């Protein structure tokens, strides 16, 4: 099951979420059926990751998003 989740994440461009354009979270799980996203906080800045892989958390209004801080 974990392999399938990794494949789903890797097949989308949604790799990171930005919060207030200052905090970057790495997406760890996306469930399109239940509309949930889980992400973990990173020490990266917005300039450290490719622009096409970072999405503002506000774009996912229909999703339930769980952000995990270390």
Biopython code that builds the backbone (N, CA, C, O; Angstrom):
import numpy as np
from Bio.PDB.StructureBuilder import StructureBuilder

atoms = [
    (1, "UNK", "N", (0.821, -1.197, 0.000)),
    (1, "UNK", "CA", (0.000, 0.000, 0.000)),
    (1, "UNK", "C", (0.864, 1.260, 0.000)),
    (1, "UNK", "O", (0.537, 2.234, -0.679)),
    (2, "UNK", "N", (1.959, 1.250, 0.752)),
    (2, "UNK", "CA", (2.844, 2.406, 0.811)),
    (2, "UNK", "C", (3.488, 2.685, -0.538)),
    (2, "UNK", "O", (3.682, 3.845, -0.899)),
    (3, "UNK", "N", (3.822, 1.641, -1.288)),
    (3, "UNK", "CA", (4.415, 1.818, -2.612)),
    (3, "UNK", "C", (3.425, 2.528, -3.527)),
    (3, "UNK", "O", (3.811, 3.421, -4.281)),
    (4, "UNK", "N", (2.176, 2.147, -3.470)),
    (4, "UNK", "CA", (1.144, 2.771, -4.304)),
    (4, "UNK", "C", (1.027, 4.263, -3.979)),
    (4, "UNK", "O", (0.917, 5.088, -4.886)),
    (5, "UNK", "N", (1.051, 4.607, -2.701)),
    (5, "UNK", "CA", (0.974, 6.018, -2.302)),
    (5, "UNK", "C", (2.154, 6.808, -2.858)),
    (5, "UNK", "O", (1.991, 7.928, -3.342)),
    (6, "UNK", "N", (3.333, 6.218, -2.784)),
    (6, "UNK", "CA", (4.517, 6.882, -3.306)),
    (6, "UNK", "C", (4.386, 7.090, -4.813)),
    (6, "UNK", "O", (4.758, 8.146, -5.325)),
    (7, "UNK", "N", (3.867, 6.105, -5.517)),
    (7, "UNK", "CA", (3.697, 6.233, -6.956)),
    (7, "UNK", "C", (2.708, 7.340, -7.287)),
    (7, "UNK", "O", (2.922, 8.089, -8.240)),
    (8, "UNK", "N", (1.626, 7.457, -6.516)),
    (8, "UNK", "CA", (0.644, 8.510, -6.761)),
    (8, "UNK", "C", (1.273, 9.875, -6.553)),
    (8, "UNK", "O", (1.086, 10.772, -7.374)),
    (9, "UNK", "N", (2.017, 10.046, -5.466)),
    (9, "UNK", "CA", (2.666, 11.328, -5.203)),
    (9, "UNK", "C", (3.677, 11.637, -6.300)),
    (9, "UNK", "O", (3.745, 12.769, -6.779)),
    (10, "UNK", "N", (4.461, 10.642, -6.702)),
    (10, "UNK", "CA", (5.479, 10.872, -7.717)),
    (10, "UNK", "C", (4.881, 11.132, -9.095)),
    (10, "UNK", "O", (5.539, 11.745, -9.936)),
    (11, "UNK", "N", (3.660, 10.685, -9.350)),
    (11, "UNK", "CA", (3.064, 10.916, -10.658)),
    (11, "UNK", "C", (2.359, 12.267, -10.750)),
    (11, "UNK", "O", (1.856, 12.629, -11.813)),
    (12, "UNK", "N", (2.317, 13.014, -9.650)),
    (12, "UNK", "CA", (1.758, 14.360, -9.681)),
    (12, "UNK", "C", (2.889, 15.355, -9.488)),
    (12, "UNK", "O", (3.987, 14.993, -9.065)),
    (13, "UNK", "N", (2.613, 16.594, -9.797)),
    (13, "UNK", "CA", (3.609, 17.633, -9.567)),
    (13, "UNK", "C", (3.489, 18.200, -8.159)),
    (13, "UNK", "O", (4.270, 19.069, -7.771)),
    (14, "UNK", "N", (2.525, 17.719, -7.401)),
    (14, "UNK", "CA", (2.310, 18.220, -6.044)),
    (14, "UNK", "C", (3.315, 17.535, -5.120)),
    (14, "UNK", "O", (3.032, 16.470, -4.571)),
    (15, "UNK", "N", (4.462, 18.133, -4.952)),
    (15, "UNK", "CA", (5.502, 17.590, -4.093)),
    (15, "UNK", "C", (5.619, 18.374, -2.789)),
    (15, "UNK", "O", (5.979, 17.818, -1.751)),
    (16, "UNK", "N", (5.309, 19.678, -2.852)),
    (16, "UNK", "CA", (5.442, 20.552, -1.691)),
    (16, "UNK", "C", (4.240, 21.481, -1.602)),
    (16, "UNK", "O", (3.630, 21.834, -2.611)),
    (17, "UNK", "N", (3.913, 21.872, -0.363)),
    (17, "UNK", "CA", (2.894, 22.883, -0.121)),
    (17, "UNK", "C", (3.564, 24.066, 0.546)),
    (17, "UNK", "O", (4.443, 23.899, 1.392)),
    (18, "UNK", "N", (3.148, 25.254, 0.164)),
    (18, "UNK", "CA", (3.658, 26.447, 0.833)),
    (18, "UNK", "C", (2.544, 27.043, 1.679)),
    (18, "UNK", "O", (1.377, 27.065, 1.287)),
    (19, "UNK", "N", (2.938, 27.520, 2.842)),
    (19, "UNK", "CA", (2.007, 28.169, 3.756)),
    (19, "UNK", "C", (2.490, 29.598, 3.938)),
    (19, "UNK", "O", (3.594, 29.835, 4.429)),
    (20, "UNK", "N", (1.657, 30.540, 3.541)),
    (20, "UNK", "CA", (1.971, 31.972, 3.640)),
    (20, "UNK", "C", (3.262, 32.335, 2.911)),
    (20, "UNK", "O", (3.937, 33.297, 3.278)),
    (21, "UNK", "N", (3.602, 31.570, 1.887)),
    (21, "UNK", "CA", (4.809, 31.797, 1.083)),
    (21, "UNK", "C", (6.094, 31.839, 1.910)),
    (21, "UNK", "O", (7.103, 32.382, 1.460)),
    (22, "UNK", "N", (6.062, 31.268, 3.116)),
    (22, "UNK", "CA", (7.261, 31.269, 3.947)),
    (22, "UNK", "C", (7.645, 29.882, 4.431)),
    (22, "UNK", "O", (8.832, 29.591, 4.583)),
    (23, "UNK", "N", (6.666, 29.021, 4.677)),
    (23, "UNK", "CA", (6.945, 27.676, 5.181)),
    (23, "UNK", "C", (6.680, 26.653, 4.086)),
    (23, "UNK", "O", (5.683, 26.736, 3.370)),
    (24, "UNK", "N", (7.586, 25.688, 3.966)),
    (24, "UNK", "CA", (7.474, 24.645, 2.957)),
    (24, "UNK", "C", (7.247, 23.303, 3.643)),
    (24, "UNK", "O", (7.973, 22.927, 4.563)),
    (25, "UNK", "N", (6.225, 22.592, 3.175)),
    (25, "UNK", "CA", (5.888, 21.270, 3.687)),
    (25, "UNK", "C", (6.016, 20.249, 2.561)),
    (25, "UNK", "O", (5.538, 20.481, 1.451)),
    (26, "UNK", "N", (6.660, 19.121, 2.847)),
    (26, "UNK", "CA", (6.823, 18.029, 1.885)),
    (26, "UNK", "C", (5.595, 17.135, 1.955)),
    (26, "UNK", "O", (5.244, 16.643, 3.027)),
    (27, "UNK", "N", (4.943, 16.921, 0.824)),
    (27, "UNK", "CA", (3.760, 16.074, 0.775)),
    (27, "UNK", "C", (4.183, 14.624, 1.000)),
    (27, "UNK", "O", (5.059, 14.102, 0.310)),
    (28, "UNK", "N", (3.541, 13.985, 1.983)),
    (28, "UNK", "CA", (3.858, 12.596, 2.301)),
    (28, "UNK", "C", (2.748, 11.644, 1.877)),
    (28, "UNK", "O", (2.989, 10.449, 1.703)),
    (29, "UNK", "N", (1.531, 12.165, 1.709)),
    (29, "UNK", "CA", (0.421, 11.316, 1.312)),
    (29, "UNK", "C", (-0.663, 12.170, 0.663)),
    (29, "UNK", "O", (-1.021, 13.232, 1.173)),
    (30, "UNK", "N", (-1.177, 11.698, -0.459)),
    (30, "UNK", "CA", (-2.308, 12.334, -1.124)),
    (30, "UNK", "C", (-3.349, 11.257, -1.371)),
    (30, "UNK", "O", (-3.052, 10.209, -1.944)),
    (31, "UNK", "N", (-4.558, 11.522, -0.938)),
    (31, "UNK", "CA", (-5.664, 10.600, -1.168)),
    (31, "UNK", "C", (-6.737, 11.355, -1.950)),
    (31, "UNK", "O", (-7.505, 12.128, -1.376)),
    (32, "UNK", "N", (-6.784, 11.129, -3.247)),
    (32, "UNK", "CA", (-7.730, 11.844, -4.098)),
    (32, "UNK", "C", (-9.166, 11.358, -3.893)),
    (32, "UNK", "O", (-10.116, 12.100, -4.144)),
    (33, "UNK", "N", (-9.321, 10.129, -3.445)),
    (33, "UNK", "CA", (-10.661, 9.596, -3.203)),
    (33, "UNK", "C", (-11.313, 10.284, -1.997)),
    (33, "UNK", "O", (-12.474, 10.689, -2.052)),
    (34, "UNK", "N", (-10.547, 10.407, -0.912)),
    (34, "UNK", "CA", (-11.061, 11.031, 0.310)),
    (34, "UNK", "C", (-10.711, 12.514, 0.416)),
    (34, "UNK", "O", (-11.073, 13.176, 1.389)),
    (35, "UNK", "N", (-10.008, 13.026, -0.583)),
    (35, "UNK", "CA", (-9.594, 14.431, -0.624)),
    (35, "UNK", "C", (-8.821, 14.838, 0.629)),
    (35, "UNK", "O", (-9.181, 15.791, 1.320)),
    (36, "UNK", "N", (-7.759, 14.098, 0.899)),
    (36, "UNK", "CA", (-6.895, 14.429, 2.029)),
    (36, "UNK", "C", (-5.445, 14.532, 1.569)),
    (36, "UNK", "O", (-5.013, 13.841, 0.646)),
    (37, "UNK", "N", (-4.717, 15.401, 2.230)),
    (37, "UNK", "CA", (-3.284, 15.571, 1.979)),
    (37, "UNK", "C", (-2.590, 15.624, 3.333)),
    (37, "UNK", "O", (-3.057, 16.299, 4.251)),
    (38, "UNK", "N", (-1.473, 14.908, 3.454)),
    (38, "UNK", "CA", (-0.630, 14.983, 4.643)),
    (38, "UNK", "C", (0.730, 15.497, 4.194)),
    (38, "UNK", "O", (1.249, 15.091, 3.155)),
    (39, "UNK", "N", (1.297, 16.391, 4.986)),
    (39, "UNK", "CA", (2.600, 16.957, 4.637)),
    (39, "UNK", "C", (3.402, 17.236, 5.907)),
    (39, "UNK", "O", (2.836, 17.541, 6.956)),
    (40, "UNK", "N", (4.719, 17.128, 5.799)),
    (40, "UNK", "CA", (5.629, 17.372, 6.924)),
    (40, "UNK", "C", (6.447, 18.622, 6.670)),
    (40, "UNK", "O", (6.863, 18.896, 5.544)),
    (41, "UNK", "N", (6.670, 19.374, 7.733)),
    (41, "UNK", "CA", (7.435, 20.607, 7.639)),
    (41, "UNK", "C", (8.890, 20.317, 7.264)),
    (41, "UNK", "O", (9.474, 19.328, 7.708)),
    (42, "UNK", "N", (9.452, 21.181, 6.454)),
    (42, "UNK", "CA", (10.860, 21.059, 6.066)),
    (42, "UNK", "C", (11.597, 22.329, 6.473)),
    (42, "UNK", "O", (10.983, 23.308, 6.896)),
    (43, "UNK", "N", (12.899, 22.300, 6.341)),
    (43, "UNK", "CA", (13.719, 23.485, 6.585)),
    (43, "UNK", "C", (14.032, 24.217, 5.284)),
    (43, "UNK", "O", (14.862, 25.126, 5.263)),
    (44, "UNK", "N", (13.372, 23.825, 4.209)),
    (44, "UNK", "CA", (13.622, 24.423, 2.899)),
    (44, "UNK", "C", (12.967, 25.797, 2.790)),
    (44, "UNK", "O", (11.978, 26.091, 3.461)),
    (45, "UNK", "N", (13.541, 26.620, 1.936)),
    (45, "UNK", "CA", (12.907, 27.900, 1.619)),
    (45, "UNK", "C", (12.229, 27.768, 0.258)),
    (45, "UNK", "O", (12.456, 26.797, -0.464)),
    (46, "UNK", "N", (11.422, 28.722, -0.079)),
    (46, "UNK", "CA", (10.672, 28.693, -1.337)),
    (46, "UNK", "C", (11.610, 28.635, -2.543)),
    (46, "UNK", "O", (11.230, 28.109, -3.589)),
    (47, "UNK", "N", (12.817, 29.161, -2.415)),
    (47, "UNK", "CA", (13.777, 29.159, -3.523)),
    (47, "UNK", "C", (14.545, 27.845, -3.648)),
    (47, "UNK", "O", (15.242, 27.627, -4.639)),
    (48, "UNK", "N", (14.422, 26.966, -2.646)),
    (48, "UNK", "CA", (15.147, 25.696, -2.654)),
    (48, "UNK", "C", (14.484, 24.598, -3.488)),
    (48, "UNK", "O", (15.123, 23.599, -3.819)),
    (49, "UNK", "N", (13.223, 24.778, -3.824)),
    (49, "UNK", "CA", (12.492, 23.732, -4.541)),
    (49, "UNK", "C", (11.999, 24.259, -5.886)),
    (49, "UNK", "O", (11.753, 25.458, -6.025)),
    (50, "UNK", "N", (11.852, 23.382, -6.876)),
    (50, "UNK", "CA", (11.385, 23.830, -8.191)),
    (50, "UNK", "C", (9.993, 24.458, -8.112)),
    (50, "UNK", "O", (9.105, 23.946, -7.430)),
    (51, "UNK", "N", (9.824, 25.540, -8.798)),
    (51, "UNK", "CA", (8.573, 26.298, -8.760)),
    (51, "UNK", "C", (7.361, 25.454, -9.162)),
    (51, "UNK", "O", (6.269, 25.636, -8.625)),
    (52, "UNK", "N", (7.555, 24.537, -10.101)),
    (52, "UNK", "CA", (6.427, 23.730, -10.576)),
    (52, "UNK", "C", (6.030, 22.613, -9.609)),
    (52, "UNK", "O", (5.051, 21.911, -9.862)),
    (53, "UNK", "N", (6.766, 22.431, -8.510)),
    (53, "UNK", "CA", (6.439, 21.409, -7.517)),
    (53, "UNK", "C", (5.843, 21.990, -6.242)),
    (53, "UNK", "O", (5.446, 21.239, -5.351)),
    (54, "UNK", "N", (5.773, 23.317, -6.141)),
    (54, "UNK", "CA", (5.268, 23.981, -4.936)),
    (54, "UNK", "C", (3.902, 24.579, -5.220)),
    (54, "UNK", "O", (3.712, 25.302, -6.198)),
    (55, "UNK", "N", (2.947, 24.262, -4.340)),
    (55, "UNK", "CA", (1.591, 24.760, -4.498)),
    (55, "UNK", "C", (1.144, 25.409, -3.201)),
    (55, "UNK", "O", (1.370, 24.855, -2.125)),
    (56, "UNK", "N", (0.514, 26.570, -3.283)),
    (56, "UNK", "CA", (-0.009, 27.199, -2.069)),
    (56, "UNK", "C", (-1.111, 26.341, -1.459)),
    (56, "UNK", "O", (-1.949, 25.796, -2.177)),
    (57, "UNK", "N", (-1.107, 26.226, -0.163)),
    (57, "UNK", "CA", (-2.092, 25.411, 0.535)),
    (57, "UNK", "C", (-3.514, 25.917, 0.246)),
    (57, "UNK", "O", (-4.465, 25.137, 0.306)),
    (58, "UNK", "N", (-3.667, 27.176, -0.058)),
    (58, "UNK", "CA", (-4.980, 27.762, -0.343)),
    (58, "UNK", "C", (-5.621, 27.199, -1.611)),
    (58, "UNK", "O", (-6.836, 27.301, -1.778)),
    (59, "UNK", "N", (-4.843, 26.616, -2.493)),
    (59, "UNK", "CA", (-5.385, 26.044, -3.720)),
    (59, "UNK", "C", (-6.149, 24.743, -3.489)),
    (59, "UNK", "O", (-6.807, 24.241, -4.401)),
    (60, "UNK", "N", (-6.069, 24.200, -2.292)),
    (60, "UNK", "CA", (-6.684, 22.907, -1.998)),
    (60, "UNK", "C", (-7.827, 23.067, -0.997)),
    (60, "UNK", "O", (-7.887, 22.350, 0.001)),
    (61, "UNK", "N", (-8.709, 23.982, -1.260)),
    (61, "UNK", "CA", (-9.818, 24.271, -0.345)),
    (61, "UNK", "C", (-10.733, 23.081, -0.119)),
    (61, "UNK", "O", (-11.281, 22.927, 0.972)),
    (62, "UNK", "N", (-10.908, 22.239, -1.122)),
    (62, "UNK", "CA", (-11.805, 21.090, -0.985)),
    (62, "UNK", "C", (-11.142, 19.920, -0.250)),
    (62, "UNK", "O", (-11.821, 18.965, 0.128)),
    (63, "UNK", "N", (-9.826, 19.987, -0.046)),
    (63, "UNK", "CA", (-9.092, 18.927, 0.639)),
    (63, "UNK", "C", (-9.021, 19.198, 2.143)),
    (63, "UNK", "O", (-9.038, 20.346, 2.587)),
    (64, "UNK", "N", (-8.943, 18.124, 2.905)),
    (64, "UNK", "CA", (-8.585, 18.225, 4.317)),
    (64, "UNK", "C", (-7.071, 18.046, 4.353)),
    (64, "UNK", "O", (-6.539, 17.040, 3.885)),
    (65, "UNK", "N", (-6.395, 19.033, 4.914)),
    (65, "UNK", "CA", (-4.936, 19.032, 4.899)),
    (65, "UNK", "C", (-4.417, 18.908, 6.325)),
    (65, "UNK", "O", (-4.849, 19.628, 7.225)),
    (66, "UNK", "N", (-3.483, 17.982, 6.510)),
    (66, "UNK", "CA", (-2.842, 17.784, 7.805)),
    (66, "UNK", "C", (-1.387, 18.167, 7.658)),
    (66, "UNK", "O", (-0.644, 17.515, 6.924)),
    (67, "UNK", "N", (-0.970, 19.218, 8.348)),
    (67, "UNK", "CA", (0.422, 19.662, 8.332)),
    (67, "UNK", "C", (1.082, 19.225, 9.614)),
    (67, "UNK", "O", (0.608, 19.544, 10.704)),
    (68, "UNK", "N", (2.175, 18.497, 9.492)),
    (68, "UNK", "CA", (2.903, 17.970, 10.658)),
    (68, "UNK", "C", (4.191, 18.748, 10.852)),
    (68, "UNK", "O", (5.016, 18.838, 9.943)),
    (69, "UNK", "N", (4.356, 19.308, 12.035)),
    (69, "UNK", "CA", (5.602, 19.986, 12.395)),
    (69, "UNK", "C", (6.494, 18.994, 13.104)),
    (69, "UNK", "O", (6.010, 18.102, 13.800)),
    (70, "UNK", "N", (7.781, 19.142, 12.935)),
    (70, "UNK", "CA", (8.741, 18.204, 13.548)),
    (70, "UNK", "C", (8.789, 18.356, 15.042)),
    (70, "UNK", "O", (9.541, 17.648, 15.711)),
]
sb = StructureBuilder()
sb.init_structure("model")
sb.init_model(0)
sb.init_chain("A")
sb.init_seg("    ")
for serial, (resi, resn, name, xyz) in enumerate(atoms, 1):
    if name == "N":
        sb.init_residue(resn, " ", resi, " ")
    sb.init_atom(name, np.array(xyz, "f"), 0.0, 1.0, " ", f" {name:<3s}", serial, name[0])
structure = sb.get_structure()
